[in-house]
Structure formats: structure tokens, C-alpha cells
Amino acid sequence: MKLVTNFLLSLILCCAFSLSAQPLNIYTEEWSPISFSVDGKPAGLAVQVVEEIQKRIKSPDPIKVVPWARGWKMLTEQPNTVLFTMTRTAEREQMFTMIGPVAVGTTNFYALKNSGIKITSIEDAKTAKAIGVYRASVEERLLLELGFTNVAASSAPLLSAKQLMKHRIDLWCNANLTAPSILSDAGASIDDVESLFTISANHLYIAFSQGTPNEVIEQWKSTLEAIKADGTFATIYHTWLPNDAPPMQTERIGLGN
């Protein structure tokens, strides 16, 4: 009986170790300065935070920079999948487990400076000729849920910014955290546009798919807490967003809470 008990205990421990040791599929997107790629390698604020977590827990899994729609598909279809950064919404809290935030900002409507466009409400924005958004992003989903019929989705935020600069769209819906960098890549400046209306707060998290072991998520959460506690997080944050205050609390939300 003792031999059987020891065997079963060893089997359980082995299975638990195998479960927690499974590789993670880790995805992010082109959304500078939060995440982007340089010469095929991931970079950015959130990338550095995730890499610091991986370094401390000795995780060798590569970070892949992919279009948001692809990352979303993987997150909704496969266990042991991580996607960052994800804006917190009530719908997403029913679908995934998230830890963070790793950044906090706002989602705004932008127009070219001196365009003459006035937006004082959501209804005003519905009268615009076209509003540029990133396809499958939280901005597109939000506008469609609010009943917008003038949404012009692009495969990358940069394309929407370029369309705005070329007067092909009236408004651009994007996060304030990434707008300056995206406009710079488009050959413009944040000074060339003006924020006309803030739609919502934008709290960004690291998301885990259904089926990802709880011990893995807890390990990532406790490590993020440690990074924030010892000052590493603030150093990374101010490297990319020197004028913004980093979110120092850490929470776990979504499934399993």
C-alpha cells in the first residue's frame, strides 16, 4: 500500500510539474511605444515588462509580434496563450484572465489641427465622414457596439494615422499612449492633430487564455508585483513614457476570480 501511495503521489507531482512547465505562446502587436518590433525583435514598454517577468521566472518562451487579429484568434482558441497588452472591458473579463495594469491612458478621437471639426459627444462623432481604427481592436469593437456606421478599419494603426494626415478620414480613434509614436512613424507629429473627445479610460493588461494553469498566472502576477515593488517597473515605464505616472497597483481580474 505504501508503494502504491508513493507512486500515486509521484505521479501527481509529475503531472503538476508538466502542466506548469508547458511552454507558453506569447503574442503582442505593433503598437509603439507599448509594443513593436525592430529588425524582427520585440521592443517597447510592455515587452520590457514581460521580458523582465520571464527573466525572473526563467521562462524561455519567445515573444511574437503579430497583427492583433491573429493574436486575438490564438488567445480565444488555444490554452497556454498570452496576449499583451489588452484593454480591460467587461466582455473580456468573461473570456480571459488578466494581470496588470502595465499602462493606463485614454482612448480619444483625434482630428487634424484646425480641421474645424467639433466633437462634444458620441453622437457628434457619428456624423463624421469616416473614423479610422485598428481592425479587431478594442476601439473598433467599442464604436460598433455604440452603433457607429462610419468606421474605417485598417490592418495597422499606422495606416489609420496616414489616412488622417492625407485627409482620407475625418477622425482617428486611438489611445493617447501610442498616438505620438504612431504619428511620428507616419511622418507627422502629435502637434499636427488635436484630441477632440475622450471616449473612455484605457487600462492595459497582460491576458491569459482559458486553460492556462492557475499556478502559471499566479507566478506572473507575483513577479509583476515584485517588479513594481523594487522600482524596476517605474524605470521601464519612464523610459518610454517619461511624463506619465506608472500604475503601481497589481490586480488579477477575469476568469477564476
N, C-alpha and C positions, 0 to 999 in steps of 0.2 A: 504493500500500500504506500509506503514511504517513497519507494522508487517511482511509482505512478504519479504521486503528488508532485515530486520534484520535477518529473518530466513535463507534467502539465504546466507547472509554474514557469519552467524554462521556455516552453512553447509560447506561453502568453507574453512573456518578456520579449522574446524574439520577434513575435508579431508586432508588438507595440513599437519596438525599435525600428522595424522595417517600415511601418506606417509613417513614423515621424521622420525617417531618413529618406523618404521618397523625394525625388527631385521636383522642384517647382518650375512651372512655366511662368516666367516673369515678363510682362509686357508693359511698355509705355509708348508714348506718342511724340510726334513733332509738335511741341507746344512751348517754345522758348519764352522765358528762361527757366521754366519749371522742368521741362524735359525736352531733349532734342538729340540729334546725332551730329558728330563731327568726324569726318573721314570714316564713317561706318561704326563709330564707337559712341555709346550713350553718354550724355553730359547733361548738366543742369542741376537746379536746386534739389528737386525731388530725387533725381538719380543719385546725387551725392549722399543724400539721407539714406536711401535704400542700400547703397553700396557700403555705407558705414554699418548699417544693421547686419548686412551679410558678412562683413569682415569680423564683427564681434561674435557672431554665432557660427562662423566658419562654414558659410554656405557658398558653394562654388557655382551655383546656377547662373547662367548668363542672362543679362537684361537685353531684351529685343525691342528695338524701336520699330513700331508698325503703325499703319493707319488706325485711327480709333475704332472704326467699324470692325476691323479684324480682331483687335484686342477684345472688344466687347463680345464678339462671337465666341472667342475662346473661353472667356470668363463665364459665359452663360451655358457652355456645353461641356466643359471639362473640369474635373476636380483638380486640386493641387495647382491652381492657376492664380496668379497675382496680376492685377492691373492697377497702374497708378499714373497720374492722380485722378481721383474720381470725385466729382461734386456730390455732396450729400443731398439726397432727396428722399421723401417718404417712400416713393416707389422702390428705390434702390435698397433701402433698409429692409425691404421684404424679400430681396433677392440675394444679397451678399452680406458678408461680414466685413466691416471696415475699421481700421485703426487710424488715429490721427487727432486733429488735423496736422498736415505738414505745411499748409499755407492757407491764408484767409484773404479774400478780396471781395470784389463785387462784379456782377455782370451788368454791362451797360450797353446802351445804344450810342454809337459814335456816328458823327456826320463830318463832312469836310468843313473846315472853319469857314465862316462867312457864307455858308450854304443857304442861309435864310430859313432853314427847316426848324420848326418849333415842336418839341415833344414835351408835353406836360402830363401825359397819361398813357396807359397802354393803348387805349382806343385811338389816340392821335397817331401812334406808330403804325396802326393797321391801315392808315391812309397812304403810307409811303409807297412809292413805285415798287421797290424791291428791297429786302433786307438780307444781307449776306450773313451766312452762318456756316459753321463746320459741320459737314454731314455726319449724322448719328450722334452728335454732341448733345450735351445737356441743354445748350442754348436752342438747338433746333427742336428738341423734344418739348421744351418749355413753351416756345412760340406756337407750336402746333396744338398743344394742349389748351392754350389760351385762345385758339380759334383764328390764328393768323393764316391768311391765304396768299401772302406776298413774300414767302420765304424762298430765298435763292441759295440752295445748299451747294457747297464746294467740297472737293476732296481733301482740302488742306486750308487751315486758317490764312496762310499766306495768299492764297488765291482770292479770298474774300477781301483782304486788305488791298490787293492790287486792283480789284474791281471797283472798290470805293475810290481809290485815287484816280481811276480813269472815268469816273462818273457813270459807271455801269449799274451801280446800285445807289440808293439814297442813304441807307443806313447799314452799319455793320454792328452785329451783336457779338460781343466778345468780353472776356474777363479783363479787368483793369491790370491784373498782374502780368499778363502776357502781351497786351496791346502795344506797348512801346517797342519791344523786341521784334514783334511781327512786322510792325510798320517800318522799322529800320531795315529789315530784310527785304521789304518791298521798295526800298529806295526813298522812303519818306521819314517823317518824324511824328512823334506824338503831338508836337506843336502844330502840325498840319490839320489836326482834327480836334473836335470838341465832344466831350461826353454830354449828351443831351438829357439822358434819363437813366436812372439805376433801376434795374428790374428786380434784382434780388442779391442777397449776400451769397458769397461763393466760398464754401468751406471744402477744402480739398483733402482727400483721404487716400490711404492705400487699401485696395479692395481685394478680398479673397473669395474664391468661388465656393459654391456648395460642395461639400465632400472633402474640403481641405481639413486635415486633422486639427482639432482644437488646440493641442499642445504646440503645434507649429504657430498658429495665430497668437497664442499667449506668449510664446518666445519672442516673436516680432514685437508685440506690444510692450513687453517689459524692457526690451532692448531700446525701443524708441524712447521710453520713459528715461532710461539711463542716459541716452544721448542728450536729451533735453536737460537733465539734471546736472550734467557735468560741463555744460557750456558748449559742447560740440555743435549742437543743433543751431544755436544762435549764431555761431561763427559761420556756419554754412549759409544760413538764411541771409545774413547781412552781406555776404559775398555777392549774392545775386540780387537782393532787394535791400540796398543799404538804407533806404529811407522808411522802411516798413518795420513794424514791431512783430517779431515772431510769435506764433501761438504756442505757449509754453505748457498748456494742459495736454493730457493724452487721454483718449477715451476709446472704448470699443463699442461699436454700435452695429445694429443689424441683426442677422440671424444668430441664434444661440444666446441672446441676451434677455 
